[in-house]
Amino acid sequence: MACSKAVVMGKVVGYQEKWSRDYPPNLTQTDMFRKWVPEDDRDFTGNYGSIGFNQIFTSDRLRTGAGFNCNFLYRQMKTTPDILVYSDKDTSIFQPLGEPGRDVDKDKDAHLMAVSHSTDGPVTFNECLPTTEEEDKDLGRRVALMKSAVLALRRNTPVSECGLKVVEKATQLNVSLDTGIQQFLLHQILALSPEVLAGPPGYVLNKDGVDIGKNKGELEKVVGKVFENEELEPMMFIQPPDRNTQLLSHIHCFMLNPSESLPKALEENYLSVDMIRDVKDELGDVIDDGDDCELVRTATPPILNAEPEPELEDFGLSRQKSVAPEVVV
């Protein structure tokens, strides 16, 4: 899937056609996200159906119930990621919880994600869906920031040069700002609390089938070393809506050898971000976010005029031990 331009084109065109049938012509992802996605961990099932996303985000692993659900990543970005390595004013680069590197065969500790933490800028659900010019620019900025983060890890840049949020977190953890970002990555993994490790989503860093996430000696052998391998390059991917389990857009970056075939799970479940951008440039079709649009009715239209579910007070994160930990994807 990831390397086929024809497959990427088919996905993007298919979602464009569905969007144009079910939604007003100038309804943007940013508008929908800001209106419908709650900031707490309430049950999202009603809103999920009301906006028609049960017909778009169709993975059988996606959870809409209260607690750990499809909006967990969005809530996480309201605070600070647990394993943060780079940031700017709008985006955080971090290693995900769950099982980082689950879909690659090796160098799992190099799995990074780029996710927006902006409260007023563009925000998207998925890059396969139609986007505005501003949303496309925001994607380009996130890609560029990921490249900067990888370069910082290659150089083992001091924490002080890796962004304000990184500096703030290092200060909270009493880590010197002169510390190299590779060492800070290691420090954060070892500092994960028992509650975070247990999850959901939990944290498991596999090496040859063994969890080394709590093994300082093994972690010291692997963390950061992959970024020193000049044969590897950062490659960026997303999962399409039918594979995603989190509704906030998130770019996955893996360090891979471009002369080798992609790992099977990566090939089957991800799309190349570069190809999506090329396809959208070729199609030249973005949403015009002007006014005066009318809803295009279908046989089962989304209920776009409904109000989001009411705010709930004192609704804490519900730990649901029966849910198996999975990577935030």
N, C-alpha and C positions, 0 to 999 in steps of 0.2 A: 504493500500500500504506500509506504513512505516515499519510495523512489520513483513511482509511476506518475508522470504528469497527467496522463489520461485519467487515472483514478482521482487525483486531486481536482482536476477540472470537473469531473462528473459530480464529486461531492459538493463543490462550491456552487455549480450551476443548479444542482438539485435543491439545495437549501435556499438559493435565491428564488427559484420558482415557487417553492412552498411558502416562503416569506411573502412574496408578492400576492399570492392567493389569499393568505390568511390575515394579513395586517395592512394597515394604511400605508400608502407608498412612502411617506416620510416619517414613519415611526422608527426611531433609532434604538439601538441596543442600550445606549447610555440612558435614554429616557425611561425605558422599561426597567432597567436595573435599579435606577434611583427610586422609582415608584414602588416596585413590587418586592424587592428583596429585603427582608427584615435584618436588623442588626443583632437580634438575639436568637436563641436556639429553639424557638417555638416550632410547632408542627407547620410545615410549609405545603402540605398536600393540597389544601384549598387553592392557594395562590398559584401553585404549580399547574393545576388543571385550568384555572380561570384564564391564564395567559396562553394556554395552549402548548405549554412546554412538554406535556406528556406525549405530544406528537413529534417533538424535536429531540429532546434528551431522553433517549429510550433505553439506555443501559439497564439491564436487570440488577446491576449492583448499586444503582443510584438510590439513596435513601432520602425521603422527604419528611419522615416523622420527626418528632421532637428529639432533641439531644444531638448526637453526632450525625449530621446529615449533609445534604448537598451544599449547604451554605457555611460549612465549617471553615473553609479556607478564607472566605470573606470575613468572618468573625476574627479569625487569627490575624488578619491584616489590620484590624482595628487596634491591635496591641503591637507586639514585636515578635517576629518569628523566633522559634527556639534555637535555630542554628543559622544565624544571619552572617553573611560574608561581605555584602556590598549594598549600597543604597544611593539614591538621590532623593529629591523632594517628593517624587511621585511613585517610585518603584523600589521594591526590596528584592534582593537576590539571596536565596537561602537554600539549604539542603532541606528537602521535605521530610516530614514525619512519615509514619507508616513503614514501608519497606523501600527505602531509596535504592535506585538501581535495579528494581525488581525485573525490569524487562530488558536488561543488558546482561551479557555473560560474565563480564569482569569489570574492574574499576568502578564498582558501585558507589564508592565514596565520592566520586566526581559528579554525581547526579545533582544538578542545581535547578531551581525554578526561578523565573522572573514573574513577579505578580505586582499589580498596582495596589498601592495603599492610599491613593489620592481620594480625597473626599469631595472634590468639586470638578475634577477633570473628566476626560472620557473614560468610560469603563465598559467592558464588553463581556459577553457570556462566552463566545467562541468565534474564532477567526473564520470559520467556514460560513458563518452567517453574514448577511449583507452588512456593510460598514459604511460610515461616513468618511469624508476626507480627513477629519480630525482624528477619528478612531484609527484610520490607517497610519497616520503620522505617529500616533501614540504607540502602535505596534513597532514601527521602525525605531522609535526611541528605546523601547524595552529591549529590542534585539541588540542595539548598540551598547546599552548598559551591560547586558550579559557578556558581551565581548570584552568590555572593560573589566568586569569582574574576573573573568578567566585570566586576563593579562595580569591582574593584581595577584592572583593565586600563583601564576607562573613565576612572578618576581618575588613572591612572599612579601608583598608591600606592607608597610606598617599599618596597623589598625587606624592610626590617625588620618590616613589618606584614603580610607575606604567608605567614607560617607558619614553623615551626621548620625543616622540611626545606629550605625555600627559603633561609632564613638560613644554614644549614649549607653549602649548595652555593655560595652567593655568597661565603662566607668561604673555601672551598676554592679558588675561582677568583680570589681577591684582588679582588673587586668590592665597592665601598663599599655599606654597608647603606642609605645614603641614596639610592642609585640607584633611579630609577623602574622599575616592573616591566616597562613596555614596552621600556625600554633593556636590561634584563636578559634579556628574551626574545630580542632581537636579538643580544646578546653570546653567548648560549648557542648559537644557530644558527651563528654565525661560528666558535665554538670547537669545533665537532664535528670529531673526528679523522678522518683519511683512512680508517681502518678502519671507523668508524661510517658514514661517508658511502658507503662501498663496499657495506656490508651483507653478507649480508642482515640486516634488511630494507632497509638503506640509507636514504638521505634525498634526496628530490627535491621541491623546492618550485616548482611550475609557475606561470608567469604568461604567458598568451597562448602556451602551448606551449613556452616557454623556461624551463629550470631556472635560478632565481635564488638557489638555496640557498647558493652560494659567492660571490655578487656583492654586496659590501658596499653599493655605491651603490644598487642596485635594492632591496635589503632595507630600507635606510633609508627608501626612499620608501613602502613598503607596511606594514612591521611596526608594528602598534599603531594605524595610522590608521583601520582598520575599526571599532575600538571607539569611536571618536569620532563615528561616524555615528549620529545619533539616530533615523534611520529604521529601523535594524536592531535586531533583538531576538535574544537567545539562545534557540535552540530545540534541544531534546535528543531524541536518538534512540538506539535500539539496532538491531542486525541480529538477526533471528530465527535459531534454531539451524540452519536449512537454508542460511543465507548466511554464518554466522560462520566465521572461521578461527582464532580464539583462544578458549580455553575459560574464561578468567577474565572475568567480567562487566565490561564497559566502556561507559560512557555517552559518546556522541559529542555534542558541542555545536558548532553552526554559527551564525554571525550572519546572519540572514535577514530580509527584509522581509515581514512578515505579510500585506501586501496583494498580494503576488505569488505566483504558482504556485511550488511546490517544483521544484527542478531534477529532471530526468527520472530520473537515476540514484539520487537520494535517494528519490524517490517509489517507485521499483521495488524498492529493496533494504533499506529501513529501516522501523522502526515508531516512532511517537511514544511517548516515555516517559510523557508525561501521559496519553495514551489507555490505555496498559497499566495505569497506576495506577487510572484511572477504571473500566476493565473489571473489574479485580480487586476493587475496592470494591463494584461492582455484583454480582459473583458471590458475594462474601463467603465465599470458600472458601480457607482456608489449611491448611497441614499441621499436624496436632497432633503435636508432637515428644515424645510420651510414650513409654512402654515397652511391651513385650509385643506386638510386631507380628509377623505371619507373612508370609512371602513369597508373593505372588500368582503362581502359576506360569502361564507362557504356553507356546506351542509352542517358542519359542527364548528362554528366560529369560536375563537377565544372570547371570553367575556371581558373585553378591554375597558368597558365603562364601569365595571364593578370597582368597589373600593378595596384596597388591601386589608387583610385581617387586622383587627384593632391591636394596638400596642398592649403588651402584657407586662405587668410589673413583677420585679423580683423573680425572674425566670432564669434560674441558674443552669449551668451546663449539667446535663443529666448523663452520668457515666453508665453506659450500657454494656456490661461485660460480655453479653451474649453475642455482640457483634465482633466478628473476626477482624483484627487489624489489617488495613490495606493501605497502600500508598495513596497519598492525596493526589488523585488524577481526575 
